[in-house]
Amino acid sequence: MRKNGTPSRTVKTRAKHSAAIGLLPLCLGWLALAAPSGTHAETPAASTDRGFDIAPQPLYSALSALAEQSGVQFVYNSEMVKGISSPGVSGRYSVEGALKRLLAGSGIGYRFNSGNTVTLEKIAVVEPQSSTLMPAVTVTGKSGYADSDPYNPNYNRASARTATKTDTPIMETPMSIQVVPRAVMNDQKSVTIKDALENVSSVRPQPTLGNDVGFLIRGFRQPKFFRNGLVANGTNANFPSFFDTANLERMEVLKGPASILFGRIEPGGLINLSTKKPLDTPYYSVEQQFGSYNFYRTQWDATGPVTKDGELLYRFNGSHLSSNSFRDFVFKDRTMADGSITWRPTDATDFTVEVEGIDQDYQADFGIPVVGTRPASIPISRTFSDPNDPVDHASKVNLNTELTHRLNDSWVIHNRFLMQRTNSEETFINPAPAFGNALNEATGDLQRNVFFQSQDTESYATNLDLTGKFQLGVTKHEILVGYDYLRSFTKYHTQGFYDTANAALNINIYNPGPSYGIEPSVFGNAVSTTESFDSGSNFSVFKDEWHGAYFQDHIILWDKVHILGGGRYDWTETGRAYRESFAAANEAVENSSPSILRKDAGFSPRVGILYQPLDWLSVYGNWTTSFGANNGISSTGASFDPQIGEQFETGFKTEWFDKRLSTTVAYYHLSKENLLTPDLTTPDPNDSVALGKQRSQGIELDVAGQLSEELSLIGNYAYTDARIIADNRTLNGQLNGYEGKRMPNVPEHAGSLWLKYDIKRNELFRGLSFGIGAYAAGQQEGDNEGSFQLPGYVRLDAFTAYQWKVGDSKLTAQFNIRNLLDKTYYESTDPNLNLSPRLGVYPGSPLFAMGSIRLEY
């Protein structure tokens, strides 16, 4: 809720008995004179029973939620509610009954006014030695923005579900969790999730083949993404997977092992993408973007009630992108459409069905090679693909459902389901040998050949959670008991050559022009055959099946001490086989002897404690572990023990400027054992080896919110010391000796700061906004060996926008520039998935300008 002394946008929400498509219009904030407490007028809005579900939280945000759910506007002074918590309310109540529960123990009374407003006031106190009634307090106030409000401009959020699967406020959560809301994505014009996640500490991009996904969190690679709390790209997430930001409401990043609630996940952290949900209030928008390199993108959004009583809601959003790249021959054409329906048969039940489809044509890109200890000194636009390279294609369909049923005031059942189908086919000119010395650094000659790969993944994920609240003596409890299931099956096929070079396809990195223009027949001939040693094993299947049961108890003592304890038990079955056909590979997985299917089980505990000595300060610590099955095969055909992660973390959180600005400072020590990496001592890239143990430790700072009514910011800083501390790999009978080396693509120092200024007080320039951002990273190692480095860099971004009213609509014209000073920098290397890191360094984009026009109504 905004409480800075100026009117804010009115919250509009559903009221079932309204004559205007399920809505009650709300008035603007205004000055209200207090009346003696305990006197109020009974109104239909106050007396009609309806369902409410508001979690315990600060009183100001609880009132904002009640305004959203009831259509009533509250008028009060911000100082009156400062530092006061609300117990929340859940179940069927009148507005007055719900308000009484929210205000319980607060010392605040209320008065219903004419219209649909309620004035809050301090309850008059009678002194023990006097019967004189204290004078009533004059109060002012305004309604705030709901988190899901499309017009919400705030950069910070008070709560996030990813850490606990409940609406526990971030200030009461003993873990580090950051939120990138829609407002940040709009201001920065984040087309990819990589753009948006630059705002979170310890999150670094590590793409493969030029794709926009693949990240390092706290030093550990995290190729998996969660979508509304369920795995969004299968268990073998190294294959291409594409996301568009047009249908995203927010992104949440939970730092550290998260397997207790989500199952198989890397210990660095979890990225959870929350999609837009249907709203009670009608909202429509269309935006056209245009920019450098023939960039054109259209996105749209429409939502509102289908029925007048608001029982059925809909939302339809999507985007279409057509763009070239600063990289030669690289382009992307993508269409995404997302439709959802929410049905509320009763006030206690919500059921949402959502379908998302993405179809993309593109060109794979493996970056530029390394010469010596730095990326080759060549134009960053130069690629070693070919203009006749066949177009690559990927598609994805998500079908998900979400059911919430409130049994009573305290107990809620929550179920999610997600079905996903993905498919991709890529043909590209590959360095050969892809994992060897394909480049003659003295002459600049790069050996190449044609390679083809395809994958088809089908995955199903679901969970069932039961949450409940009760009090036991002086302790308050919020418990969670749940079960989840994940099944994923992937077919992977390769053709062509990744190890054997074709001399006719050699290219010189300093003078590539004469080698461009490969005959199309060369591609066709190459993908009709394969490496001789791979001809009987170029059809692979991956099978994963995962069951998990978990519990969690959030204990509150004296409203200041929060103890979070819980654990999870996993049962896993993983297997992979590669044979001469999919049928043979599947048969090997299911029926081979000895069995290729590996079964593992394990328990993962988590404990956290948070102490809130002051309303604006929380101090916390946690210890947690993770469990991850290794779906890989060694050169001898053996499977691997599960991956185990462990983390110790401590830190503190603050809320400043009347809770408008939030910060999190964290120190962590994180380790992971039995990491799988490609075994480069064998010619088969399918062979894996367990690296041993890696450790990451560091300090993080994240800050987001408003310094004033007009100045907003989001920023971060991370100091990361990530190293290999045990290495089991051998070469020629000797240990590689990687112990002590820094982990690749992890700078020791990195951070960003984005500032936005909205002119609101100057009548002449009201509606004008502008901002600037700086993104910096220190030098980082390019590979495990430390054979080369990517230099540090600082990148500047900027934007300006102007909003004005056109009738009842809002029109926004905006201009963004990324890399304002046109600096040359390198983001990361390929993570040894498609080729050696020395052959695949990804440069950052030079200056990129984007203009946009958005109409909202």
N, C-alpha and C positions, 0 to 999 in steps of 0.2 A: 504494500500500500504506500502511495506517495503521501508524505506529510510535510511538505516543504513550504506551505503557506500560500500556494497559488492553486487555482482550480485545475483539476486533472480531468481526463476523459471519464465519462460516466460509464459504469459497468452495466451492461444489459444482459439479462438472463431470462430463462424460461419461467413462466408462471402458468400452470396448466389451465387455469380458468380465465385467461385473458382472451379478449375477442380478437386480438391482433396477432395471429399466427403464433400463439403460445408465448407472447412477450408482454411484459409490463414496462411502459416507458418510464425512465428514471429522470429525475430533475438534476440540474447542475448543483455542485456544492454551494452552500450559502451560509451566511451568518445566522445562528439560531440563539435566541434568548432562552436561558434555562428557566424551568418552572420548578417548584418544590418537588423533590424526589418522591417517588412512590405514586405520583399521579400520572395517569396516561389514559389515552382514549383507545378503546377497543375498536379495531378496524377489521374488515373482512380479511385483509392481507395478513393481519396478525393472528387471526383465529382459525384460519383454514389449515388443516393438517396436511403435511406433505413429507417426503423423505429427505433427510439430510445426512451427509457423510463428511464431517470435518474433523481432521485429526488434531490431537493436542499440538499446539504451536503457539508462537507469540500472539497476544490478543489482537494486535493490529492486523495480522495476516488472517486470523480466524474470522474477524469481522468482514474482511474483504471477501473471503470465501462464502460467508453467509449472504453478503450482498449479491454475489454472483448466483447463488443457488435459489434465492428467494425473490429477487427483483426489488428489494427494499434498499434505500440509501441511508447511510448512517452519517450523522453530523456530530463532530466532536473535535476536541483539541488534541493535537498529537502528544503533548506532554502528559496528558491524562492517562494514556495507555502505555507510555514508555516503561519498559522493563517488566510488564505484566504478562504472565502466561495464561493461556486458556486451556481447560481440560478437553475442549472439543465436544462434538455432539454427533451421534449416529443413530438413525432410526426415524420414525414418523412423529413429527411434532408440528405444532403451529409455529409461525415465525416467532411469536412471543415466547413460546416454550423453548425453542432452540436458542433464542437470545439469552434467556435466563440461565441456561446451562453454560453457554460461552462465558457469561459474566460472573459465574459462581465464584465467590471468594475474592473478587476483584475490588470491591468497594465502589462499584460504579452502578448507577441506576440508569433508567431510560424513560423516554416519553415519546409516544407515537403522536405525530403531528398530522395535520390535514395533508392529503396527497399520500405519497408513499415514502415518507422520510421519518426517521427516528432520531431524536436527539439524545445523546449520552451525556451523563452528568455525574459528578461526584455525589455519593450519598451523604446527606447532611449528617453531621455528628453532634451529639449532645454531650457536652463536657460533664464529667462527674459532679462538679460543684455548681453547675449552673444549668438552668433549663432553657437558656437562650439558644435558639436554632441558628446555626451558622448560615451565612448567606449562600445562595446558590451560585455556582460558577458559570460564567459565560463561556461557551465553547463554540469552536468552529471545526470543520472537518470536510472531508471529501472522500468519495469512493475511489478505490484503487483499480489496478489492472489485474485481471486473472492471468496466470502464467500462459494460458493458451490463447489469450486475446491477440488477434493479429496486429492490433495497433500498439501493443505493449512495447515501449522503447527501452525498457530497463535492461541493463547488462548483467545484473546479478539475480540469483534465484535463492529463495529461502530453503527449499527442500529438494531432494532428489531421491528417487526410488531405488536406484541401482545398488546402493551400498547395503540396504537392509530389506528391500522389497516392500517397504512400508513408507508412509509419508513422514518419516522422522526428519525434523529440521536438520540441516547441515551442521548447525551450531551444536547439536546434540548427538552427532554421529562420530564415533571415535576412529575415523578413517579419513584419508584425504580423498575427496571427490570434487571434481570441477564440472561446471555446466557451461556449455556454449549455447546460448539461447538464439532464437530466430532473429532477434533484433541485431545481434552481432553479424550474423550471416547476411542480413539485408544491407547493413551499412558497409560491410567489406566486400559485398558482392561475391560471396563464396560459392563458386560453381561446383567445386569438388570438396569432399570431406577433408582432403589434405589442407586446403586453404583455411577451413574453419579450425582445424585442430592445431594450427600454429599458435593459437591463443592459450594452449595448455602446456604447463611445464613438463619436461621430460618426455615429450611425445615428439618423435622424429620420423620423417618419411623414409621408407626403404622400399620403393616400388620394384617391380620386376617387369621387364619388357616394356617399360614406359607407362605402365598402368598407374592409376591414381590411388591404389590401395596398397597396403603393406606398411606397417609402422613398427618402430621400436618404442617401447614404453619402459622407462627406467633401465634402458640398456638391452632389454630382451625383445626379440622380434615377436610381434603379435599380428599374424595374418588374419585372424578370425575377427568377425564383427558380430555383435548382437543387435537384433532388431526387435524393439519392444520387449526385451528380456529373453529372447530365444536366439540360438545360433543362426546367423543369417547367411552363411556361405559354407555350410557343411563342415566336416571335420578335417578333410584334406584341403586346407584353405590356401595352398600355394598356387592353385589354378586361378585364371582370371576371374575376377568378380567386380561388378561395376555398380556404383551408387550415384544417385543424383540428389542434390540438396533441395530440390523444389518441393518435395513432400515431407521434409523434415521439420519438426517443431523445435527440437533441441538435440544436442549431443551431450552425453554424460560420460565422463572418464573416471573410473574407479581405479586408484593406484594400488598396486600390490596384488598378491594372490586373491582371487575371487572365487575359487572353486567351491567354497562351502555352499553357495547358493546357485551357482551356474554350471557346475560340472567341469568338463574338460576345457581348461583355459590356461594360457601362459601366465607365469607368475608376475610379469611386469605390470599387468593391469588389464582392464577390460574397457572396450569402447562400445557403448550402447546407443544406438540410433533410435530416437523416438519419433514416430511419424505423426502427421497431423490427424486429428480426430474430428468427427462431425461436431458442430457447435449449435447451440440453441439460437444464437443470433445470426441472422442472414449476413453473409459477407461474400463479396465477389472482388476479384482482382485479376488484372492481366498486365503483364510486363513484357516489354521488348528491350532486349539488350543487343548492343553491337559494338565491335571493337577491332583491335589489331588482328592481323593474320586472317582476315575474312571471318571473323567471329560473329555469329548470329545465334541468339538464343531467345526463345519465347517461353514464358512460363505463365501458368494460370492457376486459379484457385477459386472454388465455389463451394459454399456450405450453408446450411440452414435447416429448418424443420421441413419435413414432408407433410406432416399432419398439423392441424391447428393447435392440438393440445401438446405438441412436442414429443409425442410418444415415439415417432420415427424421425430420425435425422439422417442427413446425407453429407458427403463431402467428395468432391472430384477435383483433383489437381494433377499437374504434370508439367512437362517441358519438352521442347524440341531444340536440339543443339546441332549446329553445323559450323565446323571450324577447321581451318588449317592450323599449322603450328610454326613456331620459329625454327623447328627442325625440318630439314628438307624431306619431302615425300611423305611426311607424317600428317595425318588428319583424323578427324573424329566426327561421325554423324550418329547422334543418339536421340532416341525418343523414349520418354518415360511417361506412363499414365498410371494413376492410382485412384481407385474408387472405393469408398467405404460407406457402410450403412450401420447406424446404431438404432437398436430397438430397445425400448424401455417398457416392457409389458406391465410392470408395477414400479412403484417408487423404490422397491428394494432390489430390483434386478436391471442390469444393463448388459446388452449383448451386441458386440460389434463384429462385423465381417468386413475384411479388407482384401482387395486384390490389386497387386502391383505388377506391371509388366515393363521390361526394359529390352530394347533391341538396339544393337550398336554395330556399325561398321567402322573400322579403324585400321591403322597400320601399326604393327608392333615395332618397338624401338629399343635397341639395346645400348644406346648411348655411344660414348667415345672411349677409345682405349687410353692406357697409361703409357707414358714414355719416361723411364727413370723413376723418379719418386713423385711425379706430379701428372695430372691429366695432360694429354698431348696438347701442345701449343698450336691448336688449329681452331678455326671458327666454330663456335658452339652450335651453329646451324647445320654443320656438316654431318651427314649420316652415311653409313656404308651399307645401306639398303639399296633399292633400285626403283626407278619410276615404274617399271613393269611388274613389280612385286604384287602378287594377287592380294585382293582386299581381304582382311581378316574380319571375322564376324563372331559376335557373342550375343546371347539372349538369356533372359532370366524371367521367371514367373514366381511370385510369392502369393500364397493364399494363407491368410492368418485370421484367427478368431480370438476374441477376448470376452470372457464372461465374468461378471462380478455379481455376487448375490449376498446381500446383507441379511444374515439370519436374525439379528436383533441389533441393539445399540452397540454391542461389544464384539460380535463375532461375524467374520466375513469370509466367504469362499471366493477364490480367484482362480480361474483357469485360462491358460493360453495354449494356442496351437499354431504351428507354422509348418506349411509344406512348401518346399522350394525345388524348382527344377532349373538347372543352369546348363548351358551348352556353349562351347566355343570351338572355333577352328582357326588355326593360325599357320600361315606359310610365310617364311621369311628367310632372308639371306643371313646365315649364321657364321660367326667366326669358327674356324675349324683347325685344330681341335678346340671345341668350345671351352674345355676345362684345362687347356694346355697353352703352349707358346705359339699361338696363331699369328702373333705380330713380330716381325723382324724390326726391332726398335732402331737398328742402325740405318736401315734403308726406308722404313715406313711401309713396307709391303705387308698387307694383311691377307692371310689365307681365308677363304670362305667356301661355303657350300650351302645347298638348299636343305631346309629342314621343315617338317610339318608335324604339328601336334593337335590333337583334339581331345576334349574331355566332355563327359556327360555325367552330371551329378544329380541324384535324387535324394533329398533328405527330409526327414520328418522329426519335429521336436514338439514336445508338449510338457506342461507342468500343471500341478494342482496344489494350491496353497490354502492353508487355513490360518487366519490370523485372529487373535483374540486379546482382549484387554480385561484385566481384573486387578484388584488390590488385595494384598496379603499382608496384614499388619501395617507397618509403616512403609512398605514397599509397593510400588506400582509396577505392573508387568504388562508387556506387550509381547506375546509369543507368536512364533511362526513355525508351523510344521508343514513340510511339503515333500513332494516326490516329482521327479522329472525323468523323461525318457527321450533319448535321441537315437535315431537310426539314419545312417548315411551310407550310400553306395555310389561309388564313382568308377566309371570306365575311362581309361586313358590309353590313347593310341598314338604311336609315332611312326613316321615314315621319313625317308631322306637320310641326310648325313649330318651328324654333329661332331664326329671325331675325324673323319677322313676328308681332306681338302680336295677341291677341284681346282687344278692349276689354272684353268681357263677363267676362273672367277676371281683370281687375285686382284686386289685393288690397292692403290697407294694412298695412304691417308693424307698426304700433302698435295696430291694431284689426282683426285678420284674421277674427274670428268671423263677421261677416255674409257673407263670401265663401266660407266652407266649405260643402260639400254640392253639388258640381258634379254635374249629371245624367250618368248613365253614358253616355247617347247622345252627349254631347259628346266623350267619349274615342273612341268608335267612329267618329264622323264625322271627327275630326281625323286619326286614323291611317289612314284610307282615302284620304288625299290627301297632298300634300307641297308644299314651297316651289316656286313656279313656276320659279325659276332652277335648282332641284335636281331637277326631275322627270325629266331624262334622265341623271342621274348619281348616283342614290341606291342603286345596287347596286355594291359595291366588292369586289374580290378582292386579296389580298396573297399573294405567292409569295416564299418564301425557300428557297434551297438553299445549303448551306455544307459545304465540305470543308476539313479541316485536318490537317496532319502536323506533329508536334512531337517535340522531343528535350530531354533534361535530364540533366545529370551533377552529382551531389553528390559533391564531392571532400573527403576528410578528411585533414588533415595533423596528425600528432602528437596526435591525439584532442582537439585544441583549436581548430584552424582548419577552418572549414567553408566551402567555396566552392561556390556553386550557379550554374550557367550553363546556358543553353539558348535555344531559339528555336522559333518556329512560323511556318509558311507557310500562308496561307489563300487559298482560291479561293471566291469568292462570286458568287451570281446572285440578284438581288433585283428585284422588279417590283410595281407596283400600278397598277390601272386602275379607274375608276368610270364606269359606263355605265347604260343603261336596264334591264339585266337581268344576272343572274350569267353567263349564257352569253355575252353580248356583252362583258362585262368580262373574262372568261377568254380569249376569243378575242383581245381587244386585248393582253393580257399576252403571250400565246404567239406571236402572228403580226403584230403591228402593225409598220408601217414609217414612220418609223424605229422601231426596237425600243424598247419600254418597259422590257424587261428590261435591267438594268444589270449588267455583269460587272466585278468588281474582284478584285485579288490584292495581297497584301502580306505582308511579313515582320515579325514582332514579336519582338525579343530580350528577354532578361531576365538580369540578372547580380546576384548577391548574395554578400556575404561576412559571416561571423560568426566572432568570436573569443571563446573562453570561457577567460579567464585564471584564473578560479576556478570551483569547482564550482557556486556559487550565482549567478554573474554571466556574462552573455553580452552582447557589444557587436556591433551589426550595421549594415549599410547595404545598400541595393539601388538599382538603376536598372532600370526596366521600362517597356514601352510597350504600347499596346493598339490594336486595329484593329476598327472597326465599320462595316459598310455602312449607308448611309442609305436606308431604304425609304420614300421620300416623293416628292411631286411638287410643283413650284412652280406658280404661277398661269399660267405659260406652257407647262406640261407637261414641263418639263425635270427631269432627275434631279439628284442631288447627289453630290459627292465623298464618299468615306468619312470617318467620324469617326476622328480620331487622338488618342490620349491618351498622356501621358508623365508619369512620376513619379520623383522622387528622394526617398529616405527613409533616415533613420538613427535609431538608437535603442538601447535596451538592455533586457534582460530579467533578472529575478531570481527566485530561489526561496528563500524564507525558512522558518523554523520547521520544519527537517528536511523541506523540500520540500513542506510542506503548503500554503503560500501562494505564489502566483505573481503577478508583475507584469510589465507591458510599458509602456515609455515610448517614444513615437515622435514624431519631427518629420518632416513631409513637405511637399513642394512638388509640386503636381499640376495639370496643365493639359489642356484638351480643345478641339479645333478642330472646326468644322463641325457644331455642334449644330443640330438641327432643332426649330423651334417653329412653332405655327400662325401663318399670315400674316394678321394682323388688318386689313390694308388691303384685303382682298377679302371679298366676302360668303360665299365658300365656305369652310367650316371645314376642308375636306380639303386646302386649299392650305397648303404649308409654306414656310418660309424658313430659311436657315442663319444662325444668330445671329452667328457669328464665333468668338470664343475666350473661354473662361472659365478662371479660375485659382482654385485653392483651396490654402491652406497653413495649417498649424496644428500644435498639440502635443496629444498624446493620452496619457492614463493609463488603464490597465485593471488591475484587481486582483481576484483571486478565490481562495478557499480557506479555510483554517482558521487563526485566530490561536492557538487552543488546542483541546483535545479537545471543548470545549463551545461555542465561539464561532466561527461561520462568517460570511463576508462575501463580497459581490460588489459592485463599484462601478466607476465610471469618471468621467473628466472630459475635456472636449474644448474647446480654444480653436481656433476656426475662422475664418479670414479668407478668405471666398469672394466673388469679385468678377468682374464682366464687364470684360474688358480690351480687347476688340475687338467692335464691333457693326456688322454689314453691313446691317442693316435700315434702310429709309428710309420717311419719311412726308411726303407732299407734296414729294417731291424732296429732302428734307433728311435727314441722318443723325439717328437717334433720340437720339443722345447718351447712351447708357446706359453708356459706358465709365466705369469707376471705381465704378459702383453695386454695392451688395452683392447677392448672389444671394438670391432669396426663400426664406423658410422655413428659413433657416440662422442660428441664433443664434450670436453671437460666443462666448458661454460657455454650456456645458450640462454636466450630469453627474447622477449618481445614486449612492446608497449604500444597500445593503440589508444589515442585520445580523440574524443568527439565533442564539439562545442555546438550547441543548439541556441540560436538567438531567440529569446522569448520575451525579453523586457523592452527591447527597442522596437517600437511600432513600425518604423520604416523598414527594418530588415527582418521582422518576425517571419519565421518559416525557413530562414536560411540556416544551413548546417554545414560544417566543414570539419575535417579531421586529418590526422597524420599518424602513421605507424612506423615503428622501427623494429626490424627482426634481425637478430644477430646470432652467430654461432662461431665458436672457436675452431681451431684445427681439429680434424678427426682422422683416425686411421682408416685406410681403405680396405684392409683385409686382416685376417688373423695373424699373418706373418709380420705385419707392420712394414711391408715392402714399399708402400707409398702412402701419401697423405693427401687429403683434400684441404685446401687452405681455408682459413676462417673468412667470414664475410659479414657485412652489415647491409641490409636492404631497407630502403625507405618506400613507403606507400602513402598515398594521400587520396582524399575525396572531398567533393563538395556537392551539396544537394539543396534544392529549393522545393518547398511544398506550398501548395495553395488550394483553396476550395473552389470547386466548380459545381455550383448547385449544392447537392447533398453529397457529392463525391470529393475525393481527395486525389490530386494529381501530384506526382513527385518526379522531378527531373534530376538526374544524378550523373556525376562524372567521376570515375575512379581511375587511378594510375597505380599500377604495381611496378616496383623497381624504378622509382622516380628518377634516380641518378644513372640508370642503365648500367649497373655494375655486373661484371661477369663473376659468377659463382657456381659452385657445384654442390648439389644437395646430398647425393648418396651414391652408393654402388649397388649393382645387382647382388643379391644375397646368396650367390653360389647356387642358384636354382636353375638357371638356364645357361650360364657361362661364368667363367672366372671373373672375379671382381676387377682384375686388371684390364679386362676387355669391355667392361660395362660401367662407365661413370655417367651419371645423369646430371647434365647442367641445369641450372635454374633458368627461368625465362628472363630474357632482357625486358626492357621497358614495354609494358602492355597497358594500353589505354582502353577503357570501356565506358560507353555512355548508355544510359537507360531511361526509359519512361515507364512509370507505373501508375495505373489508374485503379483506385480502390473505392468501393461503394457498398 
